[in-house]
Amino acid sequence: MNHSPMLDNDKKPISGQFVDSTPILENPAQLRERAQEDGMLFFKGLIPQERVLSLRLDILGSLGKYGVLNNRYPTMEAMADVEAINRYDADKLQWNGVGVTLEMYRDIQKLESFHALAHAPELKAMYRTLFGAEPFPHPRNIGRIMLPHRDLKATPSHQDFLHIQGATNAWTCWMPLGDVPRKLGGLAVLKGSHKAGLLGVANAPGAGGLESILCGLDYRWETTDYEPGDVLTFHSLTVHKSMPNAVPGKIRLSADYRYQPADEVIEPASLLPHGPYTWEELYEGWQRADLQYYWKDREFSLAAFDESIRWQKDKIC
């Protein structure tokens, strides 16, 4: 099904600024009330910066082997060799919205530090408070390493539930892996949009390939200038999008980690690697056994992916 509806997504400016929820982390009732109302929470500096920047260096070190970094700058600056990047077919970088080739992404997925950050005690404690139950971190962690290719498109407005399914009470943790100011293409959220339920979609360029149709939704876009250690989390039905990267030659790095109450339904693919890899190949050389197959002894209520959900509420403005 392919539509070209008149979407109102780009007519509304990104005018709001996130409210820092760190001051209410110790007040579960207030935190849950804000989450229920806004469908999102933002925490300033929840994770120690040095932990995030260490992962950033690991990822950029992996990329350096492929000749896509501009060696005139320090590695941590994440400046790209744009000429080298533009020699790649954009489709090879755009698959699944990760911004790098399958070979590059395999090296990133093999990083123990990348998966370890999803188990940060600060994140688990926050989700334990939010859910009022033990959180389960999905092992299918996603890296967004957006190389500045001339043909790559920003991720359109969408809801994660269409792609992950399982429990609607799954929350995405979007974490910048370095400074991500507005002009570098950080994430914007349509605050409160989860209350509209599952929206119709249209085909669109960019990660995921689907854009939520926002006809008549009276919600406000919000964002911020992100710094390493900041954490943005949102409900699976909350609409969000990335902003365009307006910094020439700069790579934007971020991670998507997902969490849900451990006793709620899960889609089986959420227990698989993100990408055409096996856990056996990704775990090669890891030191921490507690990060490997940590879900194997759990009993889950499984719900198979339903492709028809993508279109069952399709509509045109």
N, C-alpha and C positions, 0 to 999 in steps of 0.2 A: 504494500500500500504506500503510495507516494503522493504526498500533498504539498502544495505551496501556499499555505494559508497566510493571511495577513496577521503575523504575530505582533503582539504589543511589547515583546520582550525588550527591545532596544529603544522604546519610546520613553521608558521611565529611567531617569538618571540614577546613578549610584550615589545617593545623597546622604546616606546615614553612616554613622560611625559605631562600631561595636562597643557595647558596654562590657567592661571587664568584670567577669563573675568570680574572680579570685577572692574578693572580700566575703562572699557568701558560701565558700567551699565548706566551712564548718557549720553551716546551717542547712541540713538536708531538706527541710520543708520548703525553705525559700529557694534553694537551688532547683528543686523539682518543679516548683511553681513557675519559675522563669523558663525552665526547659519546656514545660507544657504549653506555655503561652507563646514563646518565641520559636520553638523548634530548633534552637541552636544555643550554644554557650561559647563564650570566648574567654580564654585565660591567658593573661599576660605573664610570660616568663614561668610557666608551670614546670618546664624541664630545664635543668641546668644547661646553660649555653655550651659549655665545653663538651658535653655529651653529644649534642646535636652537631656541633662543628667538627667533632671527630668523625662522625658518620659522613658529613659532607666531604671531608678530605679523602675518606675511603672510596667514595663514589667517584670523585673527580680523578683519583689515582687510577681507578679502573678505566675511566674514559680516556685517560692520557695515552693508553696503549693503542688507541685507534686513530690517533692523529687528528682529533677534532678540537683540541684545545689550542689556544693562541699562546705559544711559548714565550712571547714578549711580556706576559703578565704572570704574576705569581699564581700558582695552581688554585689557591683558595678564592681568587677573584672570579673564577668560572667564566673567563672570556673565551669565546669560541673562535676557531679558524673557520670563518664563514664560508670561505671559498671551498674548503675541503668538505664542509657539511652540505653545501649546495650541489656537490657532485653526486650525493645520494639521491635516489628516487624518494620523493616525499612519502610515498605509500609505505616504504620500508621503515620509516620513522614514525608514521602515524598509527600503525597497527595497535589496536587496544589503547590508544591514547597515551603511550608511555614516552614518546618523543625520541627514542633511540632504536637502533636495529635490534633484532632478536639476539644477535651475538653479544652486543654490548649489554643488553638487558640481562642475559644469562649471568654475566660477571657480577652485575649488581645484585641479582637475586641470590647469588652464592655468598654474599657478604653476611657473615654472622652478625655483624654490628647492625645491619639494616633490620634484621628480624628481631634482634634483641631489644631494640628501642620500643617495639610494640609492647614489650613486657615491663616497661618502666614502672616502678612502684608508684610514682606520682600519677600515672595514667590509670592504673588499676584501682587506686584509692578513689580517684575522682569518679570513675564509672561505678564503683561499689556504692558510693553515695548517691549518684544519679539514679541507679536502678533499684536501690534498696535490696540488692541481691548480688550474688557473686557474678562478676562479669566474665564472659568468655571471649578472649581475643581470637578473631578469625586468623588462621595461619596464612591465608591468601593475602599477603601484604603487597601493596602496589607502590612502585616508584614512579614519579613523574619527573623525568629528566629532559626538559623541553629544550632541545637544540634549536637555535634560531634559524631554521630553514625558511627560505622565501615563500614556500608553498604551504607551510603548516598553518592550520587555523586554530583559533582559541576554542576551548571547550564550550559548547553551547549550554543554555539553561536546561537543567535536567534534574530528575529525582533518582537517587541511587537505587531505590527499590526495584525499578524496572530491570536493573542489571544484576542485582544480587539476590532479590526475592528472599524466601525464608521468612524470618520474623520482621514485621514492620517496625518493631522496637529495636532494630539494629541502628547503631549510631556510627557515623564515619568520623574518625579523627583525621583532620587535615593539618599537617605539620610542615611549616616552611623549613627547609634545610639551609638556612642562611637568611640574610636580609632579603625580604621580598616586598619592596614598596609597591604602591599602586601601579606605577609606570612599568614595573617588571612583569605585571600580569598575574597578580595574586587572585585569590578566590573572593567572590562576592556572593552574598546570601540574601535571598528574598525572605526576610524575617517573618515568621508566622505562617508561611505558605503551606506547611504540613497540614494545617487545618482544612485545606481545600480538598484533601484526599488525593487519590491517584488521578493525575491529569492526562489528557490526551497528548499525543506527540506527533511530530512531523519529522521526516528525514531531514538531516542537516549535516554539513561538514563539521569536522572536529571530532574529538574523542567521544566514543559512544555512538555516534552517528544519529542520535535522536535529540530533538529539542522539544521541551515541554511547551504546550500551548497555554498561554497565560491570559486568555481573553477575560477581561473584567475583574481580574484579581486585584484587590486593593491592598497590596502590601508594599513595603519599602525595601529597596536594595540597600544593603549595608556592606561595608568592608573596613579595612584598616591598612596601615603600613606595618607589615609583619617583620618581626625580628626573630632570630634563632631562640628557641625555647618557648615561643608562643604556641598555643594550641587552640584550634577551632574545631568544635564538634557539632554535628547536626544530625537530626532524625532522618531516616531513610526516605521520608516523603517531603523533606524540605528542599525547595528549589534552590539551586546554586549554579554558578558558572565561573569560568576564569575570565579575567580581563586580558586584553591584548598586550603582548610584550612590546613596549615602545623604547626599549633600551638596546640600541644596535650592538649586535655581537655578544650579548649577555645570555648565559644559560640560566634558566629558572629551575631550581631543584626543590621538590617537595615529596612528601610521603603520605599515602592513604593507609591508615590502619582502621580496622572495624571491630566493633564490640557489641555484644548483646548479652542479656541475662542468660546464664548457662543452661537454664531449664526450658528455654523457648525453642521453637522449631528452627531448623537451619536447612538451607539448600546444600546438597552434598558437594557441589563444586566449590563452596566456600572453604572446604577442607583440603583443596588441591592447590598446588603452586599457581601463581599468576603467570601464565605463559605455558608454552608446550614443553615443560620440563618435568622431571621427577624429583621427589624429595631426596632420593638417594644421590643424585648428581649434585643437588644444591647443598646437601649437608656435608659433602666431602671436605675434610680438614677442620670441621668445627670442634671447638673445645667443650662447649656446654651441652651436656646431654639433656638438661631440663628444657631446652628450647626445641628439642626434636621430638616429633610425634607425641606431643603433650596431650593431644586429644584422643589418643588411641584407646584408653581405658574408660572413656566416658560413654554413656549411653545417650544418644541424641534422638529426638523426634525429627525425622527427615521429611522434607517436602521437595519433590522434584520440580525443576525449573519449568514454568508454564509460559511458553512462547506467546500464547494468545493474550496474556496480560498486557503486552506492549501496546495492543491496538484496541482493546475492548472498550475504551472510553474515548476513542479518537473523535475529534470534532474540528470544525473549521470556524474561525472567527467570522 
